Amino acid sequence: MEKRTKAILTGVKEYLLIALGLFIYSIGWTLFLIPNGLVGGGITGVSAILYYLTGFPVSYSYFIINILLLIIAVMILGKGFGIKTIFAITVVSFFLKFLPGAIPPELIQDIAIGNGKLLSALIGGVAVGVGIALTFTQGGSSGGTDIIALIINKYRNISPGKLILLMDIIIVGCSLLVPTEGSFGSRVATVVYGFIQISVVSYSIDLVLSGARQSIQIFIFSKNHEVIADRITSMGRGVTVINALGWFTKREGKVLMVIVRRTEINFIFKIVRETDRNAFLSVGNVMGVYGEGFDEMKR
């Protein structure tokens, strides 16, 4: 019963964090990008272009295109494509539908339009990237071009990452077709802003994901090593005990080696501080950790 309750709470937390990520993603579009007539990558970028050309609501076209892609994906890739993708498509469509009416026009004018297209492309790109990354950390997906990339990858040995980047470049390039009040040069500027935006999105995703996945290696020198080791083990992390000799004191002792995620380091500090304030710690970044509790080794 306890395991079931824990699993339910974990699932609820994952979906809440996915929803938060998608909210941030939608804010980037509705507050910064669309009010400035900017275009980005993904199906939202396609929907934005359709909106600029026809006035058809972004939320509707986003939902329709994604549902069509999802049906094709289920037929080609199988039913195990993931309920989280369906959840993401529905949530983003909801946010894109209702957020524009919920955000005061004065706020959009002051924060987005008033600060110019370049700053809006940068801030909007960060919001979109952080939102996508937060969704990824919980095993979610924004659908769209991710689905197309996976379908193509099934039949052609091409990296999904390269396919997504190529599709984003094509989508942004298509913004040249959108009529603007200015000259052709203003259309070219929109394309440049689009390329800036997808670059910022890519960088933001990598930054958030690498920060969340980065691991830390800690060596702990303490006379109370047994108590510290027991408390660290109770939080679900392994501890390696190493025999050591202090050359200055010529005394033998034990050194604890612990590898944790960066987000867990404060718990280690708290345990050591509460157990032995005279303990000595050495902390270093680790490039990669593979195995149980960390990343899976790829072929």
C-alpha positions as CSV (number, residue, x, y, z in Angstrom):
1,M,0.0,0.0,0.0
2,E,2.8,2.4,0.9
3,K,4.6,1.6,-2.4
4,R,1.4,2.3,-4.3
5,T,0.8,5.6,-2.6
6,K,4.4,6.6,-3.2
7,A,4.0,5.7,-6.9
8,I,0.8,7.7,-7.2
9,L,2.4,10.8,-5.5
10,T,5.5,10.4,-7.8
11,G,3.2,10.3,-10.9
12,V,1.2,13.4,-9.7
13,K,4.5,15.3,-9.1
14,E,5.7,14.4,-12.6
15,Y,2.6,15.6,-14.3
16,L,2.5,18.8,-12.3
17,L,6.1,19.5,-13.3
18,I,5.3,18.7,-16.9
19,A,2.3,21.1,-16.7
20,L,4.6,23.8,-15.2
21,G,7.1,23.3,-18.0
22,L,4.4,23.6,-20.6
23,F,3.0,26.7,-18.9
24,I,6.5,28.4,-19.1
25,Y,6.7,27.2,-22.8
26,S,3.3,28.7,-23.6
27,I,4.2,32.0,-21.8
28,G,7.2,32.3,-24.1
29,W,5.0,32.1,-27.1
30,T,2.0,34.1,-26.0
31,L,3.8,36.9,-24.2
32,F,7.0,37.4,-26.2
33,L,7.0,35.7,-29.6
34,I,3.5,35.9,-31.1
35,P,2.8,39.5,-30.1
36,N,6.0,40.5,-31.9
37,G,5.2,38.5,-35.0
38,L,8.2,36.2,-34.4
39,V,8.6,32.6,-35.6
40,G,10.3,29.7,-33.8
41,G,10.7,26.1,-34.4
42,G,8.4,23.1,-33.9
43,I,4.7,22.8,-34.6
44,T,4.0,25.9,-32.6
45,G,6.2,27.8,-35.1
46,V,4.1,26.3,-38.0
47,S,0.9,27.3,-36.2
48,A,2.3,30.8,-35.7
49,I,3.0,31.1,-39.4
50,L,-0.6,29.9,-40.2
51,Y,-1.9,32.5,-37.7
52,Y,0.1,35.3,-39.3
53,L,-1.1,34.2,-42.8
54,T,-4.8,33.4,-42.1
55,G,-5.7,34.5,-38.6
56,F,-6.5,30.9,-37.7
57,P,-6.0,30.5,-33.9
58,V,-2.6,29.0,-32.9
59,S,-4.2,26.7,-30.3
60,Y,-6.5,25.0,-32.8
61,S,-3.9,24.5,-35.5
62,Y,-1.4,23.2,-32.9
63,F,-3.9,20.7,-31.6
64,I,-5.0,19.5,-35.0
65,I,-1.5,19.1,-36.4
66,N,-0.3,17.3,-33.4
67,I,-3.3,14.9,-33.2
68,L,-2.7,14.0,-36.9
69,L,0.9,13.3,-36.2
70,L,0.1,11.3,-33.1
71,I,-2.3,9.1,-35.0
72,I,0.4,8.5,-37.7
73,A,3.0,7.8,-34.9
74,V,0.7,5.2,-33.2
75,M,0.2,3.5,-36.6
76,I,3.9,3.4,-37.4
77,L,5.7,3.4,-34.0
78,G,3.1,1.5,-32.0
79,K,0.8,2.2,-29.0
80,G,3.6,2.6,-26.6
81,F,4.3,6.1,-27.8
82,G,3.3,7.6,-24.4
83,I,0.4,9.1,-22.7
84,K,2.5,12.0,-21.5
85,T,2.7,13.2,-25.1
86,I,-1.1,13.3,-25.4
87,F,-1.2,15.1,-22.1
88,A,1.4,17.7,-23.3
89,I,-0.5,18.3,-26.6
90,T,-3.8,18.9,-24.7
91,V,-2.2,21.1,-22.0
92,V,-0.3,23.3,-24.5
93,S,-3.4,23.7,-26.7
94,F,-5.3,24.8,-23.6
95,F,-2.7,27.3,-22.6
96,L,-2.3,28.7,-26.1
97,K,-6.1,29.1,-26.2
98,F,-6.7,30.9,-22.9
99,L,-3.4,32.6,-22.0
100,P,-3.7,35.4,-24.6
101,G,-7.0,36.5,-23.1
102,A,-5.7,36.2,-19.6
103,I,-2.6,38.4,-20.1
104,P,-3.3,42.1,-19.9
105,P,-2.5,43.9,-23.2
106,E,-0.7,46.6,-21.2
107,L,1.7,43.9,-19.9
108,I,2.4,42.6,-23.3
109,Q,3.0,46.1,-24.6
110,D,5.4,47.0,-21.7
111,I,7.3,43.7,-21.4
112,A,7.4,42.3,-25.0
113,I,6.5,44.8,-27.7
114,G,8.0,47.8,-25.9
115,N,11.4,46.1,-25.5
116,G,11.7,45.2,-29.2
117,K,11.9,42.0,-31.2
118,L,15.5,41.1,-30.4
119,L,15.0,41.1,-26.6
120,S,11.6,39.3,-27.0
121,A,13.3,36.6,-29.2
122,L,15.9,36.1,-26.4
123,I,13.5,36.1,-23.5
124,G,10.9,34.0,-25.4
125,G,13.6,31.6,-26.4
126,V,14.8,31.1,-22.8
127,A,11.2,30.5,-21.7
128,V,10.5,28.0,-24.4
129,G,13.8,26.2,-23.8
130,V,13.4,26.0,-20.1
131,G,9.8,24.8,-20.5
132,I,10.8,22.0,-22.9
133,A,13.7,21.0,-20.7
134,L,11.6,20.8,-17.6
135,T,9.1,18.6,-19.5
136,F,12.0,16.4,-20.7
137,T,13.3,15.9,-17.1
138,Q,10.0,14.3,-16.2
139,G,9.9,12.0,-19.2
140,G,7.4,14.2,-21.1
141,S,7.5,15.4,-24.7
142,S,6.1,18.4,-26.5
143,G,5.2,16.2,-29.5
144,G,5.3,18.0,-32.9
145,T,8.6,17.7,-34.7
146,D,9.8,15.1,-32.1
147,I,7.2,12.8,-33.6
148,I,8.2,13.4,-37.2
149,A,11.9,12.9,-36.3
150,L,11.2,9.5,-34.6
151,I,9.1,8.4,-37.6
152,I,11.9,9.3,-40.1
153,N,14.5,7.7,-37.8
154,K,12.7,4.4,-38.0
155,Y,13.4,4.1,-41.7
156,R,16.5,6.2,-42.1
157,N,19.7,6.2,-40.0
158,I,19.6,9.9,-39.2
159,S,20.0,11.4,-35.8
160,P,16.6,12.7,-34.4
161,G,18.5,15.8,-33.1
162,K,19.7,16.7,-36.5
163,L,16.3,16.1,-38.0
164,I,14.6,18.4,-35.5
165,L,17.2,21.1,-36.0
166,L,16.8,20.9,-39.8
167,M,13.0,21.1,-39.5
168,D,13.3,24.1,-37.2
169,I,15.5,25.9,-39.8
170,I,13.0,25.1,-42.6
171,I,10.1,26.3,-40.4
172,V,11.8,29.6,-39.5
173,G,12.8,30.0,-43.2
174,C,9.2,29.8,-44.2
175,S,8.5,32.9,-42.2
176,L,9.7,34.8,-45.4
177,L,6.2,33.9,-46.8
178,V,4.5,35.9,-44.1
179,P,3.5,39.4,-45.4
180,T,4.6,42.3,-43.2
181,E,3.9,46.0,-43.2
182,G,7.6,46.7,-43.9
183,S,9.9,45.8,-46.8
184,F,11.4,42.5,-47.7
185,G,14.2,43.4,-45.3
186,S,11.8,43.2,-42.4
187,R,11.0,39.6,-43.4
188,V,14.7,38.8,-43.5
189,A,15.0,40.3,-40.0
190,T,12.2,38.1,-38.8
191,V,14.1,35.0,-40.1
192,V,17.2,36.2,-38.3
193,Y,15.3,36.7,-35.1
194,G,13.8,33.2,-35.6
195,F,17.3,31.7,-35.9
196,I,18.4,33.5,-32.8
197,Q,15.3,32.2,-31.0
198,I,15.9,28.5,-31.9
199,S,19.6,28.8,-30.9
200,V,18.6,30.2,-27.5
201,V,16.0,27.4,-27.1
202,S,18.6,24.8,-27.9
203,Y,21.2,26.3,-25.5
204,S,18.6,26.7,-22.7
205,I,17.5,23.1,-23.1
206,D,21.1,21.8,-22.9
207,L,21.8,24.1,-19.9
208,V,18.9,22.9,-17.9
209,L,19.3,19.3,-18.7
210,S,23.0,19.2,-18.1
211,G,22.5,21.0,-14.8
212,A,19.8,18.6,-13.7
213,R,21.9,15.6,-14.7
214,Q,25.3,16.7,-13.6
215,S,26.8,14.6,-10.9
216,I,29.2,15.4,-8.0
217,Q,31.8,13.2,-6.4
218,I,32.4,13.8,-2.7
219,F,35.2,12.4,-0.5
220,I,34.3,12.7,3.2
221,F,37.0,12.4,5.9
222,S,35.4,11.9,9.4
223,K,35.8,10.0,12.6
224,N,32.0,9.4,12.5
225,H,32.1,7.9,9.1
226,E,29.8,5.0,10.0
227,V,26.9,7.3,11.1
228,I,27.4,9.5,8.0
229,A,27.5,6.4,5.7
230,D,24.3,5.0,7.2
231,R,22.4,8.3,6.8
232,I,23.5,8.7,3.2
233,T,22.5,5.2,2.4
234,S,19.1,5.8,3.9
235,M,18.5,8.5,1.3
236,G,19.0,6.0,-1.5
237,R,22.6,6.6,-2.5
238,G,25.5,4.2,-2.2
239,V,28.6,4.9,-0.2
240,T,32.1,3.4,-0.8
241,V,34.4,3.1,2.3
242,I,38.1,3.4,1.5
243,N,40.9,2.6,3.9
244,A,43.3,5.6,4.2
245,L,46.4,6.7,6.0
246,G,46.9,10.3,7.0
247,W,50.6,10.8,6.3
248,F,50.9,13.9,8.5
249,T,49.4,12.2,11.6
250,K,50.4,8.7,10.5
251,R,47.0,7.5,11.6
252,E,44.8,5.1,9.7
253,G,41.2,6.0,9.0
254,K,38.3,5.7,6.7
255,V,37.3,7.9,3.7
256,L,33.7,7.8,2.3
257,M,33.3,8.3,-1.4
258,V,29.8,9.3,-2.6
259,I,28.5,10.2,-6.0
260,V,25.2,12.1,-6.1
261,R,23.3,14.4,-8.4
262,R,24.1,18.1,-8.1
263,T,20.6,18.7,-6.8
264,E,21.3,16.3,-3.9
265,I,24.5,17.8,-2.6
266,N,22.8,20.0,0.0
267,F,21.4,16.9,1.6
268,I,24.9,15.5,1.9
269,F,26.2,18.7,3.5
270,K,23.3,18.7,5.9
271,I,24.1,15.1,7.0
272,V,27.8,15.8,7.5
273,R,27.2,19.1,9.3
274,E,24.8,17.6,11.7
275,T,27.0,14.5,12.4
276,D,30.6,15.9,12.4
277,R,31.3,19.7,12.1
278,N,35.0,18.9,12.0
279,A,34.7,16.6,9.0
280,F,36.8,17.4,5.9
281,L,35.1,17.2,2.5
282,S,36.5,17.3,-1.1
283,V,33.9,18.0,-3.8
284,G,34.4,17.7,-7.6
285,N,32.4,17.6,-10.8
286,V,32.1,14.3,-12.6
287,M,31.8,14.3,-16.4
288,G,29.6,11.2,-16.6
289,V,28.2,8.6,-14.2
290,Y,26.6,5.4,-15.6
291,G,24.9,2.6,-13.7
292,E,22.0,2.1,-11.3
293,G,20.5,5.4,-10.1
294,F,22.3,7.4,-12.8
295,D,22.5,7.4,-16.6
296,E,22.2,4.3,-18.7
297,M,25.2,3.4,-20.9
298,K,24.4,3.7,-24.6
299,R,25.9,1.6,-27.3
